[in-house]
Amino acid sequence: MVGLLILGGAKPGSQDAAAPFAPVLPPGVVDVTGWEIVAGDFETTRARGAYRFYVNPKLQAIYQVMRYQVQLLAPASPLESVRNTAERVVFVRKPGSRQPLLCWEREPPGTVPAWREVQPGTDEYQLEMFMVMRVLQVHRAARSGDTP
């Protein structure tokens, strides 16, 4: 089952009003106020979760900020089996450049800082890039009416 919702834009003064996502994005991520939000949730045989993709009005047709939460129902590797369900944020800082995407994991409530950067080149980073690709695949299938 896959659900898809396109929201007009983020409310002024907020990052994203929809729970269970954090009320603010990690430091260093651009202000997404007024950006189009594409939101969805999904459940497949291997995973379930939710996502919020943000479309920069100056860069139509690119999700410059991607937020997602995924619970793996059937982990395929030891790394996947220890992955938690915390929210992740992936940010394309300079679209069109050959720089690694920036990635953060939301820490448990009350932790300072609230976000931990996932370092490029690590196994964890590779897993998160694979994970965001899976979420994008589910999203694409929902838009086209296909089953992922």
C-alpha positions in Angstrom: 0.0 0.0 0.0 1.4 3.4 -1.0 -0.1 6.8 -0.3 0.9 10.1 -1.9 -0.1 13.6 -1.0 1.1 16.8 -2.7 1.0 19.8 -0.4 1.0 23.3 -1.7 3.8 24.6 0.4 5.3 24.7 3.8 3.5 27.0 6.2 5.3 30.3 6.9 7.5 30.1 10.0 7.6 26.3 10.0 9.6 23.6 8.3 6.9 21.0 8.0 3.7 20.8 10.1 3.1 17.1 9.5 4.1 14.7 12.3 6.1 12.5 13.0 8.8 14.6 11.4 11.0 17.0 13.4 9.7 20.6 13.6 13.0 21.9 12.2 15.6 20.7 9.8 19.3 20.2 10.6 21.6 23.3 10.7 23.0 24.0 7.2 19.9 23.0 5.3 18.2 25.8 3.4 14.9 27.3 4.5 12.1 25.5 2.8 9.4 27.9 3.6 7.1 28.3 0.6 8.5 25.2 -1.2 6.2 22.6 -2.6 6.1 19.5 -0.4 5.5 16.0 -1.8 4.5 13.7 1.0 3.7 10.0 1.2 3.7 6.9 3.2 4.2 3.3 2.1 4.3 -0.3 3.1 5.9 -3.0 1.1 6.9 -6.5 1.9 10.4 -5.3 3.1 9.7 -1.9 4.6 7.2 0.7 5.7 7.6 4.4 6.2 6.9 8.0 5.3 8.6 10.7 3.4 8.5 14.5 2.7 10.3 15.8 -0.4 10.8 19.5 -1.0 10.8 21.1 -4.4 12.9 24.3 -4.6 10.8 26.8 -6.7 14.0 28.0 -8.3 15.0 24.4 -9.4 11.8 22.8 -10.6 11.7 19.1 -10.9 14.4 18.4 -8.3 13.9 17.3 -4.7 16.6 19.3 -3.0 15.6 18.3 0.5 14.4 14.7 1.2 13.2 13.6 4.7 12.2 10.0 5.4 11.6 7.5 8.1 11.8 3.8 7.2 11.2 0.7 9.3 12.8 -2.3 7.7 10.6 -5.4 8.0 13.0 -7.8 6.4 16.6 -6.5 6.8 18.9 -7.9 4.1 22.3 -7.3 5.9 23.8 -7.0 9.3 24.0 -3.3 8.9 20.3 -3.1 8.0 19.4 -5.2 11.0 20.9 -2.6 13.4 19.5 0.5 11.5 17.0 2.4 13.6 13.8 4.1 12.4 14.9 7.6 13.2 14.1 10.4 10.7 16.8 11.0 8.1 17.4 14.2 6.0 19.3 14.2 2.7 20.2 17.6 1.3 21.5 18.4 -2.2 23.6 21.4 -1.4 24.8 22.2 -4.9 22.5 20.6 -7.5 24.5 19.6 -10.6 27.8 19.4 -8.8 29.7 16.1 -8.1 29.7 16.6 -4.3 28.4 14.0 -1.8 24.8 14.6 -0.7 24.6 15.8 2.9 22.8 13.4 5.3 21.7 13.6 8.9 20.0 11.3 11.4 17.6 12.7 14.0 18.8 11.9 17.5 16.4 10.9 20.3 14.4 13.8 21.9 16.4 15.8 24.3 19.7 15.0 22.7 22.0 17.9 21.9 22.6 18.4 19.1 19.3 17.2 17.7 20.8 16.0 14.4 23.9 13.8 13.8 25.6 14.1 10.4 26.2 10.8 8.6 29.7 11.0 7.1 30.2 10.4 3.4 32.3 7.3 2.7 31.1 5.3 5.7 29.1 2.1 5.5 26.2 4.0 7.3 26.3 6.7 4.6 26.2 4.1 1.8 23.2 2.4 3.5 21.4 5.7 3.7 22.0 6.5 0.0 20.6 3.1 -0.8 17.7 3.8 1.5 16.8 7.1 0.0 16.9 5.5 -3.4 14.5 2.9 -2.2 12.1 5.6 -0.9 12.4 7.5 -4.2 11.6 4.3 -6.1 8.5 3.7 -3.9 7.5 7.4 -4.5 8.0 7.0 -8.3 5.9 3.8 -8.3 3.1 5.6 -6.4 3.1 8.5 -8.9 2.9 6.1 -11.9 0.4 3.7 -10.3 2.9 0.8 -10.3 3.6 -1.5 -7.3 7.2 -1.3 -6.0 
